[in-house]
């Protein structure tokens, strides 16, 4: 199976969070650094959820093929 929506959105949020965190660091804004770190973590969690969901779909399809 391919990539699912959660994987794509999660990785995009993670990348945006990294950029926001770096920008906050560059301008000396602790608030932006923290917001970026939070967004990065949320994105990573969503991507991981998408990975697990994808693995479950793969396993489910493999099991259904074996049952035939």
MINUKE-852200 format. One line per 10 residues: number of its first residue (from 1); their letters; for each residue x, y, z negated of C-alpha. Coordinates in nm, 2 decimals, padded with zeros to 4 digits, m for minus. Each point is the difference from the previous one (the first is absolute). Layout:
BEGIN
NUM> a> X/Y/Z; ...
//
This chain:
BEGIN
1> xxxxxxxxxx> 00.00/00.00/00.00; 00.11/00.36/00.05; 00.02/00.30/m00.22; m00.31/00.11/m00.19; m00.13/00.34/m00.09; 00.13/00.00/m00.36; 00.35/m00.08/00.11; 00.01/00.29/00.25; m00.17/00.25/m00.23; 00.21/m00.11/m00.30
11> xxxxxxxxxx> 00.33/00.04/00.19; m00.11/00.34/00.14; m00.08/00.12/m00.35; 00.33/m00.14/m00.14; 00.19/00.19/00.27; m00.19/00.32/m00.06; 00.06/m00.03/m00.37; 00.38/m00.04/00.06; 00.00/00.31/00.21; m00.21/00.20/m00.26
21> xxxxxxxxxx> 00.24/m00.12/m00.28; 00.31/00.10/00.20; m00.16/00.34/00.09; m00.08/00.06/m00.37; 00.35/m00.08/m00.09; 00.14/00.23/00.27; m00.21/00.30/m00.12; 00.03/m00.08/m00.37; m00.37/m00.08/m00.05; m00.04/m00.27/m00.27
31> xxxxxxxxxx> m00.37/m00.01/00.08; 00.05/m00.08/00.36; 00.27/m00.26/m00.09; m00.25/m00.17/m00.24; m00.29/00.01/00.25; 00.23/m00.14/00.27; 00.11/m00.28/m00.23; m00.36/m00.08/m00.09; m00.10/m00.01/00.37; 00.30/m00.21/00.08
41> xxxxxxxxxx> m00.10/m00.25/m00.27; m00.36/m00.01/00.10; 00.10/m00.05/00.37; 00.23/m00.29/m00.10; m00.28/m00.16/m00.20; m00.25/00.03/00.28; 00.26/m00.14/00.25; 00.06/m00.29/m00.24; m00.37/m00.06/m00.03; m00.02/m00.01/00.38
51> xxxxxxxxxx> 00.29/m00.25/00.01; m00.17/m00.23/m00.25; m00.33/00.03/00.19; 00.18/m00.09/00.32; 00.17/m00.30/m00.16; m00.34/m00.12/m00.14; m00.15/00.02/00.35; 00.29/m00.20/00.15; m00.03/m00.27/m00.27; m00.38/m00.01/00.04
61> xxxxxxxx> 00.03/m00.05/00.38; 00.27/m00.26/m00.04; m00.21/m00.20/m00.25; m00.30/00.01/00.22; 00.20/m00.13/00.29; 00.13/m00.29/m00.22; m00.35/m00.09/m00.11; m00.10/m00.07/00.36
//
